[in-house]
């Protein structure tokens, strides 16, 4: 096989990828061995190994201890709903979705006071070391972990109020806008920045991914008259979900 300017391992990976995509190598099929790849494509062991690494990094194949490398089942991406600022307040988009139709979603959370690190402090316009309420969430669909979220709220805003704990009290789980309104803090703007990066080991463990998988990260911040009152990182596996926005027309 003649290879052009593209590195040989990428050409081999590309050909194998095409076979996976078109069904020539269906899910659960064992990937050709390193020796077979070397022979079929006329490449070195190093090239064959690097090509397999590319497919593993892309999440197309997975190694099974003592058995070999197999084509992974390709999930059909599902949507994770996001919405624009809703003046009327109410539950979060995930809770709204699960309350409608045959939603099978569940979630769990835990909150704890901590000190703001440099990054969180910058996002909240406070000083590093200032006290914040950190709340961690795991959202599940039909029992499968599908989204993680970590939020931070400055205790200078919510401390010693009925809404200090986001998931407890009379407004527990009602979302930032309505909870803040209960303490006369009027949220009037929200920003969300969407990016992608390799998942952290603990994120992929919680989400059922494998090392190297990419996650989507939504960095959200709520503002009241220009002052940040909550910031959060929402993490979803990029191979299984798409972030869908429903924005009001003004």
N, C-alpha and C positions, 0 to 999 in steps of 0.2 A: 504494500500500500504506500502510495506516495503522499507525503505530507508537505504542505506548503509552509508559509511563514509562521502559521500558528503552531505553538508547541505541540509535540506529538501526543503528550498525555491529554491535552484538551481535545484533540481530534478524536482520540479513542473514547474519551468520556462522552463527547458529543454524539458519537455513533451509538454507543450503548444507551445513552439517554433517549435517543430517538426510538430505539427498539422498545424501551420501557413505555414511552409515551404512546406509540402506535399499537401496543399490545403484543408485539413479538416476544417480549419478555413480560408476561403478565405477573400480577401480584403473587407473592409467595414462591415464585420461581427462583431457583438458585442462580446467582450470577455466574457467568463463566469463570473458571478458576484463573488464577494468575498465570499459570502455565498455558492455559488455553488462549487467554488474551494475547500473551506473548507470541504464540504460534500463529494465531489468526491474523494479527495485525502486523507481525514482523517487527516487534518492538522489544526493548529490553525489559528485564524484570522491574527495574526502577520505574519505567514509563507505565507499565501495567499496574504497579502498585499505586502510583500517583493518580491514575485514572480512576481507580476504585475509591481512593480517598475523596476525589471530587464528588463522586456520586453519593458517598456517605455524607459529606458536608452539605449537599443539597437536599438531604433527607429522602432520596429516592431509593436507597438500599440500606439495609441494616445488617450488622454482624451478629451471628448467633454462635455462642461459645461452643467450640468443638464440632460445629456443623458447616460453617461457611458463611457466605454473604448472600442475602436474599432480597428480592424486590419487595419494597414496602407497599402496603395498601395505600392508594392515593385517596386521601379524604376529599370530599366535596365541600369547598369552603362555604361556611354559613356566616350570616351577618350578625355583628354586634351593634346594637342601636346606640347612636349618640344623638342628642338633640340640642338645639340652640337654647338660649336663655328663655325660661318660661316664667313670665311675671306672676302667674297664678300659683306658682309653687307646685308642690305635690311630690309624689314618689319619684325615685330615680328611673331612668329609661329601662334598666334591666327589670326592676320591680314592676313597672307598667306592662312590659312585654309578658312577664310571667303571670300577671293577673288576667290577661286576655287569652281567649282560646284555650289550647291544651298545653299551656306553658308548664314545663316540668322542672323549672329552675329552683335551686336552693342556694343559700349563701350562709357563710359563717364569718364572724368578725371578732377581733379583739382589740381593745384600746389600752394605751398606757401613756403616761406622761414621760417625756424625755427632753433632752436638750437638742436644739436645732443645730445640725451640722452646717458647714459653710454654704453648701448648695441650697439646702432648704431655707436657710436664713436669707439668702439673696432673693429667692423666689417670693418670700413673704415680707421682704423689706424690714427684717428685724436683725438683731445682732446674733452672731454665732454664740450658742450657749443659752439663748433665751428659751424659756420653757414652751413646749408645744404638746398638743395631744396628737399622738400618732395612732392611727387606726388601720389595721391590716384586714383585708377581705380576701376570701376565696369564693368565687362564684362557680356554681356547677350547673350543668344541663344534663338531665337524666343521669345524675351521679358522676358525670365526667367533669373534672376541673377544666374550665374553659376561659377563665379570666381572673387575674389578680389585680388588686388595687391597694395602694398605700397612700393614705391622706395625712396631711399635717395641718393643724389649726393652731394659731397663736393663742396661748392661754391668757394673754393680755386682752384678748377680745372675748373669749368664751369662759374663762376661768370663773368659778364661783357663780355660774349661771345654770339654769335648768337644762341648757343644751350643751354643757361641757362634754358629755359623752355622746357622740353622734348616734349610737344605736340604742341608747337607753333613755328613759324618761318619756314624757307625754308626746314628744315629737321625734322619738327615736326612729331612724330609718326614713324620715320624710325628705331628706335632701338638704343641701346647704342653703338654698334660697329661703325656704320656709323656716328652717331652724334659726337662721340669722335674723329674719324679720321678727321672730318672737322676742328677740332682745334688742329690737329697734336698730338693727344694722341692716340697711337696705342694699342688697346686692343688685348692681345695675350693669354688670358686664362680666363676661367669662371668656377666657381665651383657651384654645386647645392647640397644641403643636404635636403633630404626628411624625414619628421617626421610626427607624428600624435598626436593630442591632442584634448580635448574637445573644441568646438568652444566657443569663447567669445560671450557674449550676443549680442553685436552690430553686430558681424559677422553673427550669426545665424539669426538675424532680417533681415539683408540685403540679405541673401542667402535663406530665406524661410525655415530655419530649426527649430527644437524645442530644448529646453534646454536639454543638455546631448549629443547631436549629436556630432560625431567626425568629425574633418576636417583634411585634408592633408595640410601640410605647406611645401612649397618649399622655402628654404632660398638660394637665388642666390647672387653671388658676381662676378662682372667683374673686371679684373686686367689689368694693363698696366705696363709691366716691374716690376711686383711684387707689384705695388701700387694699392690698391683698388680704383676704380673710380665710382662705383655704387654698391649698395646693395639693395636687395628687398625681401619682403615676399609675396609669392603667396599662396593664401588660396582657397581651393576647398572643397566642401562637399564630404566626403568619401563614402557616401551611393549612390551618384549619378554619380560620376566621377572617372576615373582612370587616373593616370599620365602616358602618353606614351612617351617614349624617342626614338628619331631617331638620332643615333650617327654615324658620319662618320668613315669609316675604314681607318686608317692611315697606 
